[in-house]
Amino acid sequence: MDDFLARITIDPNICHGKPTIRGLRYPVENMLELLASGMTMEELLEDYPDLEKEDFLACLNYASKLLHVKSIHRIAS
Protein backbone atom coordinates (compact mmCIF):
# COMPACT_ATOMS: atom_id res chain seq x y z
CA MET A 1 0.00 0.00 0.00
CA ASP A 2 2.90 2.41 0.59
CA ASP A 3 3.67 2.09 -3.14
CA PHE A 4 0.37 3.85 -3.71
CA LEU A 5 1.56 6.79 -1.64
CA ALA A 6 4.37 7.38 -4.14
CA ARG A 7 1.62 8.47 -6.54
CA ILE A 8 0.69 11.37 -4.26
CA THR A 9 2.98 14.37 -4.70
CA ILE A 10 3.24 17.77 -3.06
CA ASP A 11 4.83 20.57 -5.04
CA PRO A 12 4.47 24.20 -3.98
CA ASN A 13 4.29 25.17 -7.67
CA ILE A 14 1.35 22.88 -8.45
CA CYS A 15 -2.16 23.53 -7.08
CA HIS A 16 -0.80 25.83 -4.34
CA GLY A 17 1.10 22.95 -2.74
CA LYS A 18 -1.95 20.75 -2.19
CA PRO A 19 -1.41 16.99 -2.56
CA THR A 20 -1.96 15.97 -6.18
CA ILE A 21 -1.86 12.79 -8.20
CA ARG A 22 1.55 12.15 -9.80
CA GLY A 23 2.40 15.84 -10.03
CA LEU A 24 -0.56 16.43 -12.32
CA ARG A 25 -3.11 19.14 -11.60
CA TYR A 26 -5.56 16.72 -10.00
CA PRO A 27 -5.82 17.53 -6.28
CA VAL A 28 -6.39 14.51 -4.06
CA GLU A 29 -9.09 16.52 -2.29
CA ASN A 30 -11.14 16.84 -5.50
CA MET A 31 -10.85 13.17 -6.38
CA LEU A 32 -11.96 12.18 -2.86
CA GLU A 33 -14.95 14.51 -3.14
CA LEU A 34 -15.96 12.90 -6.42
CA LEU A 35 -15.67 9.41 -4.92
CA ALA A 36 -17.65 10.54 -1.86
CA SER A 37 -20.37 11.95 -4.11
CA GLY A 38 -21.02 8.45 -5.40
CA MET A 39 -19.02 8.38 -8.61
CA THR A 40 -17.44 5.02 -9.28
CA MET A 41 -13.81 4.55 -10.21
CA GLU A 42 -14.97 3.40 -13.63
CA GLU A 43 -16.83 6.68 -14.14
CA LEU A 44 -13.82 8.67 -12.98
CA LEU A 45 -11.53 6.74 -15.30
CA GLU A 46 -13.83 7.64 -18.19
CA ASP A 47 -13.85 11.32 -17.19
CA TYR A 48 -10.09 11.44 -16.48
CA PRO A 49 -8.44 9.13 -19.05
CA ASP A 50 -4.92 10.17 -18.03
CA LEU A 51 -5.47 8.72 -14.53
CA GLU A 52 -5.33 5.07 -13.49
CA LYS A 53 -7.26 2.99 -10.98
CA GLU A 54 -4.18 2.94 -8.77
CA ASP A 55 -4.29 6.76 -8.60
CA PHE A 56 -7.74 6.67 -7.00
CA LEU A 57 -6.67 3.90 -4.63
CA ALA A 58 -3.69 6.07 -3.70
CA CYS A 59 -6.08 8.94 -2.85
CA LEU A 60 -8.08 6.66 -0.56
CA ASN A 61 -4.90 5.33 1.03
CA TYR A 62 -3.62 8.87 1.56
CA ALA A 63 -6.85 9.91 3.27
CA SER A 64 -6.71 6.82 5.46
CA LYS A 65 -3.15 7.63 6.54
CA LEU A 66 -4.18 11.18 7.45
CA LEU A 67 -6.72 9.80 9.91
CA HIS A 68 -4.08 7.84 11.82
CA VAL A 69 -3.61 10.52 14.45
CA LYS A 70 -3.48 10.14 18.19
CA SER A 71 -6.40 12.43 18.87
CA ILE A 72 -8.87 14.70 17.16
CA HIS A 73 -9.98 17.94 18.80
CA ARG A 74 -13.07 19.94 17.98
CA ILE A 75 -12.28 23.42 16.75
CA ALA A 76 -14.25 26.13 18.52
CA SER A 77 -16.73 27.80 16.23
DOLO-97493 format. One record per residue (C-alpha): x negated, y negated, z; chain; residue in one letter; residue number from 1. Coordinates in Angstrom, 3 decimals. Each point is the difference from the previous one (the first is absolute). Layout:
+----------+----------+----------+------+------+-----+
|       px |       py |       pz | unit | code | pos |
+----------+----------+----------+------+------+-----+
|        X |        Y |        Z |    A |    a | NUM |
...
+----------+----------+----------+------+------+-----+
***
This chain:
+----------+----------+----------+------+------+-----+
|       px |       py |       pz | unit | code | pos |
+----------+----------+----------+------+------+-----+
|    0.000 |    0.000 |    0.000 |    A |    m |   1 |
|   -2.899 |   -2.411 |    0.586 |    A |    d |   2 |
|   -0.771 |    0.320 |   -3.721 |    A |    d |   3 |
|    3.300 |   -1.758 |   -0.576 |    A |    f |   4 |
|   -1.192 |   -2.944 |    2.072 |    A |    l |   5 |
|   -2.811 |   -0.591 |   -2.497 |    A |    a |   6 |
|    2.757 |   -1.088 |   -2.407 |    A |    r |   7 |
|    0.923 |   -2.902 |    2.279 |    A |    i |   8 |
|   -2.283 |   -2.994 |   -0.433 |    A |    t |   9 |
|   -0.264 |   -3.400 |    1.634 |    A |    i |  10 |
|   -1.594 |   -2.801 |   -1.981 |    A |    d |  11 |
|    0.365 |   -3.631 |    1.062 |    A |    p |  12 |
|    0.176 |   -0.972 |   -3.686 |    A |    n |  13 |
|    2.947 |    2.289 |   -0.785 |    A |    i |  14 |
|    3.506 |   -0.651 |    1.370 |    A |    c |  15 |
|   -1.359 |   -2.291 |    2.741 |    A |    h |  16 |
|   -1.901 |    2.874 |    1.601 |    A |    g |  17 |
|    3.049 |    2.198 |    0.553 |    A |    k |  18 |
|   -0.540 |    3.760 |   -0.375 |    A |    p |  19 |
|    0.547 |    1.027 |   -3.616 |    A |    t |  20 |
|   -0.093 |    3.180 |   -2.021 |    A |    i |  21 |
|   -3.415 |    0.637 |   -1.600 |    A |    r |  22 |
|   -0.850 |   -3.694 |   -0.229 |    A |    g |  23 |
|    2.964 |   -0.592 |   -2.288 |    A |    l |  24 |
|    2.544 |   -2.700 |    0.714 |    A |    r |  25 |
|    2.452 |    2.413 |    1.600 |    A |    y |  26 |
|    0.265 |   -0.803 |    3.718 |    A |    p |  27 |
|    0.567 |    3.015 |    2.226 |    A |    v |  28 |
|    2.697 |   -2.014 |    1.768 |    A |    e |  29 |
|    2.055 |   -0.313 |   -3.205 |    A |    n |  30 |
|   -0.296 |    3.666 |   -0.880 |    A |    m |  31 |
|    1.117 |    0.987 |    3.511 |    A |    l |  32 |
|    2.987 |   -2.329 |   -0.273 |    A |    e |  33 |
|    1.007 |    1.614 |   -3.285 |    A |    l |  34 |
|   -0.288 |    3.488 |    1.503 |    A |    l |  35 |
|    1.983 |   -1.132 |    3.057 |    A |    a |  36 |
|    2.715 |   -1.402 |   -2.247 |    A |    s |  37 |
|    0.652 |    3.496 |   -1.294 |    A |    g |  38 |
|   -2.003 |    0.064 |   -3.209 |    A |    m |  39 |
|   -1.580 |    3.365 |   -0.667 |    A |    t |  40 |
|   -3.629 |    0.475 |   -0.933 |    A |    m |  41 |
|    1.164 |    1.146 |   -3.416 |    A |    e |  42 |
|    1.861 |   -3.284 |   -0.511 |    A |    e |  43 |
|   -3.007 |   -1.986 |    1.160 |    A |    l |  44 |
|   -2.290 |    1.929 |   -2.318 |    A |    l |  45 |
|    2.297 |   -0.902 |   -2.894 |    A |    e |  46 |
|    0.017 |   -3.678 |    1.007 |    A |    d |  47 |
|   -3.759 |   -0.120 |    0.704 |    A |    y |  48 |
|   -1.651 |    2.315 |   -2.566 |    A |    p |  49 |
|   -3.522 |   -1.041 |    1.022 |    A |    d |  50 |
|    0.553 |    1.444 |    3.494 |    A |    l |  51 |
|   -0.138 |    3.651 |    1.044 |    A |    e |  52 |
|    1.930 |    2.078 |    2.511 |    A |    k |  53 |
|   -3.087 |    0.048 |    2.210 |    A |    e |  54 |
|    0.118 |   -3.814 |    0.171 |    A |    d |  55 |
|    3.443 |    0.087 |    1.592 |    A |    f |  56 |
|   -1.067 |    2.773 |    2.368 |    A |    l |  57 |
|   -2.976 |   -2.174 |    0.937 |    A |    a |  58 |
|    2.390 |   -2.866 |    0.844 |    A |    c |  59 |
|    1.994 |    2.275 |    2.292 |    A |    l |  60 |
|   -3.174 |    1.335 |    1.592 |    A |    n |  61 |
|   -1.287 |   -3.538 |    0.530 |    A |    y |  62 |
|    3.237 |   -1.048 |    1.710 |    A |    a |  63 |
|   -0.143 |    3.093 |    2.187 |    A |    s |  64 |
|   -3.561 |   -0.805 |    1.081 |    A |    k |  65 |
|    1.028 |   -3.552 |    0.911 |    A |    l |  66 |
|    2.538 |    1.377 |    2.461 |    A |    l |  67 |
|   -2.632 |    1.961 |    1.912 |    A |    h |  68 |
|   -0.469 |   -2.677 |    2.625 |    A |    v |  69 |
|   -0.137 |    0.381 |    3.746 |    A |    k |  70 |
|    2.922 |   -2.297 |    0.681 |    A |    s |  71 |
|    2.472 |   -2.268 |   -1.711 |    A |    i |  72 |
|    1.112 |   -3.233 |    1.635 |    A |    h |  73 |
|    3.082 |   -2.003 |   -0.820 |    A |    r |  74 |
|   -0.781 |   -3.485 |   -1.230 |    A |    i |  75 |
|    1.961 |   -2.705 |    1.770 |    A |    a |  76 |
|    2.488 |   -1.674 |   -2.284 |    A |    s |  77 |
+----------+----------+----------+------+------+-----+
***
